[in-house]
Amino acid sequence: MRRGRTAHEAPGRRLFVAIPIPTTARDEIAEVVEEVRAAADPAVRDVRWVRLDGLHLTLRFLGPTTDDRLPGVVAAVDRLADGTTPFPIEIGGAGAFPSIGRPRILWLGVLRGVDELTAAAARLDDGLAAAGWPREERPFRAHLTLARSDGVRAGPQVAERLVAAAGTLRTSFEARSVVVLETVAGHGPARYVIVHEVVLT
C-alpha cells in the first residue's frame, strides 16, 4: 500500500468476521436504541448509529481484502467453526470507548459468552496467520457496537442515555454460525453483505 492511502482507498472489499445477532435479540436491542434516539435534540448532530438489521459481534476486522486472499479467510473461518460448538451469549449494559465523557464507540456489553468469544477470536487469529495475515495486535474485547460518535458534541449525552436505557437490558441467544461480512457504504449507515457463512456444529 502506498504511503498516505487510506483504508477506504485501498483495493479490495472491506471484510470482517463476526457472530450474527438473531432477530429476536435484535428486536430487543432496537427498543433500547429507539428509546435513546427518541430523546435526541433534532437541532444537534447525532452520533452515527449502525444498521440494526446487521447487528453482529465482531471477531476480527480484516479491512480491504482482495479476492485472491478470500480463500484463506474462508478456510480460517471454516476451521474455526469445525472445532466450535454453539454457545450461549447474553447481551446487556452499555458503555463507550474510550470513555463515556469522550466516546468514539458506543456499545452494549457481553454478560455471558465472553470466554467463548475470546477463544473463537484467538482460533480465528491462528487460522488467519496460517493464511498469511498478520496477527491481531490489540487484545480482543467482546462488545456489540451500536454507534460511532466521531467527536460530535452530543456524544457524551447520547452515551449517558444509552447506559441508562440499557441498564436493565438482558437478551440471550445461542451463537450458531460465523460469517464473513462485507461492509458496503452508500446512502445512510453502512450495510453488511454476507460473503461466507458456516454453521457451528
C-alpha positions as CSV (number, residue, x, y, z in Angstrom):
1,M,0.0,0.0,0.0
2,R,1.4,3.4,-0.9
3,R,2.0,5.9,1.8
4,G,-0.9,8.1,2.5
5,R,-3.6,5.8,1.1
6,T,-6.5,5.3,3.4
7,A,-8.3,2.1,4.1
8,H,-11.2,3.3,2.0
9,E,-8.9,3.9,-1.0
10,A,-7.1,0.5,-0.7
11,P,-8.1,-2.2,-3.2
12,G,-10.4,-4.9,-2.2
13,R,-13.6,-5.4,-0.3
14,R,-13.8,-4.3,3.3
15,L,-14.3,-7.5,5.2
16,F,-14.7,-8.7,8.8
17,V,-15.6,-11.9,10.6
18,A,-18.4,-11.9,13.1
19,I,-21.1,-13.8,15.0
20,P,-24.6,-12.6,13.8
21,I,-27.3,-11.5,16.2
22,P,-30.6,-13.3,15.7
23,T,-33.9,-11.4,15.0
24,T,-35.4,-11.8,18.5
25,A,-32.3,-10.3,20.2
26,R,-32.1,-7.6,17.5
27,D,-35.7,-6.6,18.2
28,E,-35.0,-6.2,22.0
29,I,-31.9,-4.1,21.3
30,A,-33.8,-2.0,18.8
31,E,-36.2,-1.0,21.5
32,V,-33.3,0.3,23.6
33,V,-31.9,2.2,20.6
34,E,-35.2,3.8,19.7
35,E,-35.6,5.0,23.3
36,V,-32.2,6.7,23.2
37,R,-32.8,8.2,19.8
38,A,-36.2,9.5,20.6
39,A,-34.6,11.8,23.2
40,A,-32.2,13.3,20.7
41,D,-32.2,17.0,20.1
42,P,-33.0,17.5,16.4
43,A,-31.0,20.7,16.4
44,V,-27.8,18.9,17.4
45,R,-25.9,16.5,15.2
46,D,-26.4,12.9,16.5
47,V,-24.0,10.0,16.7
48,R,-23.8,7.6,13.7
49,W,-26.0,4.6,14.6
50,V,-25.3,1.3,12.9
51,R,-28.0,-0.5,10.9
52,L,-30.0,-2.6,13.3
53,D,-30.7,-5.3,10.7
54,G,-27.0,-6.1,10.6
55,L,-26.1,-6.3,14.3
56,H,-23.1,-8.6,15.0
57,L,-20.3,-9.4,17.4
58,T,-17.1,-8.8,15.6
59,L,-14.3,-11.4,16.0
60,R,-11.8,-9.8,13.6
61,F,-11.8,-6.8,11.3
62,L,-9.9,-7.5,8.1
63,G,-10.3,-4.3,6.2
64,P,-9.7,-4.1,2.4
65,T,-9.3,-7.6,1.1
66,T,-8.5,-8.6,-2.5
67,D,-10.3,-11.6,-4.0
68,D,-7.1,-13.7,-4.1
69,R,-6.9,-13.5,-0.2
70,L,-10.6,-14.6,0.3
71,P,-9.9,-18.4,0.1
72,G,-7.5,-18.1,3.1
73,V,-10.1,-16.2,5.1
74,V,-12.8,-18.7,4.3
75,A,-10.5,-21.6,5.2
76,A,-9.7,-19.9,8.6
77,V,-13.4,-19.4,9.3
78,D,-14.3,-23.0,8.3
79,R,-11.5,-24.3,10.6
80,L,-12.8,-22.2,13.5
81,A,-16.4,-23.4,13.0
82,D,-15.3,-27.0,12.7
83,G,-14.0,-27.0,16.2
84,T,-16.6,-24.8,17.9
85,T,-20.0,-25.9,19.2
86,P,-22.9,-23.5,19.6
87,F,-22.7,-21.5,22.8
88,P,-25.0,-19.1,24.8
89,I,-24.5,-15.4,24.7
90,E,-26.2,-12.7,26.8
91,I,-26.1,-9.0,26.0
92,G,-26.8,-6.3,28.5
93,G,-25.5,-3.0,29.9
94,A,-23.7,-0.4,27.8
95,G,-20.6,1.8,27.7
96,A,-18.3,3.6,25.4
97,F,-14.7,3.5,24.2
98,P,-12.5,5.2,25.3
99,S,-14.9,6.7,27.9
100,I,-18.4,8.0,28.4
101,G,-17.1,11.5,28.6
102,R,-15.2,11.3,25.3
103,P,-16.9,8.5,23.4
104,R,-15.8,7.3,20.0
105,I,-17.6,3.9,20.0
106,L,-20.9,3.3,21.9
107,W,-21.5,-0.3,22.7
108,L,-23.6,-2.9,24.6
109,G,-21.8,-5.3,26.8
110,V,-21.5,-9.1,26.7
111,L,-22.5,-10.7,30.0
112,R,-22.2,-14.3,29.0
113,G,-20.1,-15.9,26.3
114,V,-17.0,-13.7,26.8
115,D,-14.7,-16.7,27.2
116,E,-16.1,-18.5,24.2
117,L,-15.9,-15.4,22.0
118,T,-12.4,-14.7,23.2
119,A,-11.4,-18.3,22.4
120,A,-13.0,-18.1,19.0
121,A,-11.2,-14.9,18.2
122,A,-7.9,-16.5,19.2
123,R,-8.5,-19.6,17.0
124,L,-9.5,-17.3,14.1
125,D,-6.3,-15.4,14.6
126,D,-4.3,-18.6,14.3
127,G,-6.1,-19.6,11.1
128,L,-5.6,-16.2,9.5
129,A,-2.0,-16.2,10.5
130,A,-1.6,-19.6,8.7
131,A,-3.1,-17.9,5.6
132,G,-0.6,-15.1,5.8
133,W,-2.5,-12.5,7.7
134,P,-0.6,-10.5,10.4
135,R,-1.6,-11.3,14.0
136,E,-4.1,-9.1,15.7
137,E,-2.1,-6.8,18.0
138,R,-5.0,-5.4,20.0
139,P,-6.5,-7.6,22.8
140,F,-9.9,-8.9,22.0
141,R,-12.8,-7.1,23.9
142,A,-16.2,-8.7,23.4
143,H,-18.8,-6.0,22.8
144,L,-21.6,-5.1,20.4
145,T,-21.0,-1.8,18.6
146,L,-24.2,0.4,18.3
147,A,-22.9,3.8,17.2
148,R,-19.8,5.9,16.4
149,S,-19.5,9.3,17.9
150,D,-16.7,10.8,15.9
151,G,-16.3,13.6,18.4
152,V,-19.7,15.1,17.9
153,R,-20.9,17.4,20.7
154,A,-23.9,15.2,21.5
155,G,-21.7,12.1,22.0
156,P,-21.4,12.1,25.9
157,Q,-25.1,12.8,26.4
158,V,-26.1,10.0,24.0
159,A,-23.7,7.7,25.7
160,E,-25.2,8.5,29.1
161,R,-28.7,7.9,27.8
162,L,-27.6,4.6,26.3
163,V,-26.1,3.5,29.6
164,A,-29.3,4.4,31.4
165,A,-31.6,2.7,28.8
166,A,-29.6,-0.5,28.6
167,G,-29.2,-0.9,32.4
168,T,-31.9,-3.5,32.6
169,L,-31.4,-5.0,29.1
170,R,-30.8,-8.7,29.2
171,T,-31.2,-10.5,25.9
172,S,-29.9,-14.0,25.4
173,F,-29.4,-16.2,22.3
174,E,-27.2,-19.0,21.1
175,A,-24.3,-18.4,18.7
176,R,-24.9,-20.8,15.9
177,S,-22.9,-19.5,13.0
178,V,-19.9,-17.5,11.9
179,V,-20.0,-15.1,9.0
180,V,-17.6,-13.2,6.8
181,L,-19.3,-9.8,6.1
182,E,-18.5,-7.1,3.6
183,T,-19.1,-3.5,4.5
184,V,-21.0,-1.7,1.7
185,A,-21.1,2.1,2.1
186,G,-23.8,4.2,0.5
187,H,-26.7,6.4,1.5
188,G,-27.1,6.3,5.3
189,P,-25.4,3.7,7.6
190,A,-23.2,1.1,6.0
191,R,-24.9,-2.2,5.3
192,Y,-23.4,-5.6,5.6
193,V,-23.5,-8.4,2.9
194,I,-22.7,-12.0,3.8
195,V,-19.8,-13.3,1.8
196,H,-19.5,-16.6,3.6
197,E,-21.4,-18.3,6.4
198,V,-20.7,-21.5,8.2
199,V,-22.8,-23.2,10.9
200,L,-21.4,-24.2,14.3
201,T,-22.0,-27.9,14.9
